[in-house]
Amino acid sequence: MFNPSRDQVRQFFFGVWDKYRNKQPLEGAETLALTVILDHPEYHGVLETPDRYQDRDYLPEHGETNPFLHLSMHLALAEQISIDQPPGIRDVLEQLSNKLGERMAAEHAAIDCLAEMIWQAQRQGTAYDAGLYFECLKKGLPG
């Protein structure tokens, strides 16, 4: 999924969850997505009711977290780790996990950094800056 629409992303996650629940085989990125979904039981109810959540808007100004965006960010991070791109991300995440005492806390910290990097790039009209990303991640590491 190179540049999927909002609906395509949602359908992807709904489809993965449906396949899992119906014991159907997963393909490609679906396997990685299932791992992310299983790590977030708070979203299982959303994924079980696509008719209710396919078109729902999530407004941060109302304190709402978009479960599809959250899962997508975890999926992007998992893909980065799996291919160590940007180079060194795997080691930095391992160090962060060790410091914070758990993988999920490290992933959430990394997602915050990734979101900040994307926001800055969009705001400034610049390209992805791996240096900015690592700078943010390393703030959470010891000396």
URLINGI-V649126 format. One record per residue. N is the residue number from 1. RES is the residue in one letter. D_FIRST is the distance of its C-alpha to the first C-alpha in Angstrom with 1 decimal. Layout:
n->N res->RES d_first->D_FIRST
n->N res->RES d_first->D_FIRST
This chain:
n->1 res->M d_first->0.0
n->2 res->F d_first->3.8
n->3 res->N d_first->5.9
n->4 res->P d_first->5.7
n->5 res->S d_first->9.4
n->6 res->R d_first->11.5
n->7 res->D d_first->12.2
n->8 res->Q d_first->8.7
n->9 res->V d_first->8.4
n->10 res->R d_first->12.0
n->11 res->Q d_first->11.8
n->12 res->F d_first->9.4
n->13 res->F d_first->12.1
n->14 res->F d_first->14.9
n->15 res->G d_first->13.9
n->16 res->V d_first->13.9
n->17 res->W d_first->17.1
n->18 res->D d_first->18.6
n->19 res->K d_first->18.1
n->20 res->Y d_first->19.6
n->21 res->R d_first->22.5
n->22 res->N d_first->23.2
n->23 res->K d_first->23.2
n->24 res->Q d_first->20.6
n->25 res->P d_first->18.8
n->26 res->L d_first->15.4
n->27 res->E d_first->12.9
n->28 res->G d_first->10.9
n->29 res->A d_first->9.0
n->30 res->E d_first->11.0
n->31 res->T d_first->14.1
n->32 res->L d_first->13.2
n->33 res->A d_first->12.2
n->34 res->L d_first->15.6
n->35 res->T d_first->17.5
n->36 res->V d_first->16.3
n->37 res->I d_first->17.3
n->38 res->L d_first->20.6
n->39 res->D d_first->21.4
n->40 res->H d_first->21.4
n->41 res->P d_first->23.8
n->42 res->E d_first->24.5
n->43 res->Y d_first->21.3
n->44 res->H d_first->22.0
n->45 res->G d_first->24.1
n->46 res->V d_first->21.4
n->47 res->L d_first->19.0
n->48 res->E d_first->22.0
n->49 res->T d_first->22.7
n->50 res->P d_first->19.7
n->51 res->D d_first->22.3
n->52 res->R d_first->23.7
n->53 res->Y d_first->20.6
n->54 res->Q d_first->18.0
n->55 res->D d_first->19.6
n->56 res->R d_first->21.3
n->57 res->D d_first->21.4
n->58 res->Y d_first->22.0
n->59 res->L d_first->24.5
n->60 res->P d_first->25.1
n->61 res->E d_first->28.6
n->62 res->H d_first->29.4
n->63 res->G d_first->28.3
n->64 res->E d_first->25.3
n->65 res->T d_first->22.3
n->66 res->N d_first->19.0
n->67 res->P d_first->17.9
n->68 res->F d_first->14.3
n->69 res->L d_first->14.2
n->70 res->H d_first->16.4
n->71 res->L d_first->14.3
n->72 res->S d_first->11.1
n->73 res->M d_first->13.5
n->74 res->H d_first->14.8
n->75 res->L d_first->11.5
n->76 res->A d_first->11.1
n->77 res->L d_first->14.7
n->78 res->A d_first->14.6
n->79 res->E d_first->12.3
n->80 res->Q d_first->14.7
n->81 res->I d_first->17.6
n->82 res->S d_first->16.6
n->83 res->I d_first->16.6
n->84 res->D d_first->19.1
n->85 res->Q d_first->17.4
n->86 res->P d_first->19.0
n->87 res->P d_first->22.0
n->88 res->G d_first->24.1
n->89 res->I d_first->21.6
n->90 res->R d_first->22.3
n->91 res->D d_first->26.1
n->92 res->V d_first->26.0
n->93 res->L d_first->24.2
n->94 res->E d_first->26.7
n->95 res->Q d_first->29.6
n->96 res->L d_first->28.3
n->97 res->S d_first->28.1
n->98 res->N d_first->31.6
n->99 res->K d_first->32.9
n->100 res->L d_first->31.6
n->101 res->G d_first->32.4
n->102 res->E d_first->29.1
n->103 res->R d_first->25.5
n->104 res->M d_first->24.2
n->105 res->A d_first->26.4
n->106 res->A d_first->25.2
n->107 res->E d_first->21.5
n->108 res->H d_first->22.5
n->109 res->A d_first->24.4
n->110 res->A d_first->21.6
n->111 res->I d_first->19.2
n->112 res->D d_first->22.1
n->113 res->C d_first->22.3
n->114 res->L d_first->18.6
n->115 res->A d_first->18.8
n->116 res->E d_first->22.1
n->117 res->M d_first->20.8
n->118 res->I d_first->18.0
n->119 res->W d_first->20.7
n->120 res->Q d_first->23.2
n->121 res->A d_first->21.0
n->122 res->Q d_first->20.4
n->123 res->R d_first->24.0
n->124 res->Q d_first->25.4
n->125 res->G d_first->23.1
n->126 res->T d_first->22.5
n->127 res->A d_first->19.8
n->128 res->Y d_first->18.5
n->129 res->D d_first->21.6
n->130 res->A d_first->21.4
n->131 res->G d_first->25.2
n->132 res->L d_first->25.1
n->133 res->Y d_first->22.6
n->134 res->F d_first->24.9
n->135 res->E d_first->28.0
n->136 res->C d_first->26.8
n->137 res->L d_first->26.0
n->138 res->K d_first->29.3
n->139 res->K d_first->31.3
n->140 res->G d_first->30.9
n->141 res->L d_first->32.3
n->142 res->P d_first->36.0
n->143 res->G d_first->38.0
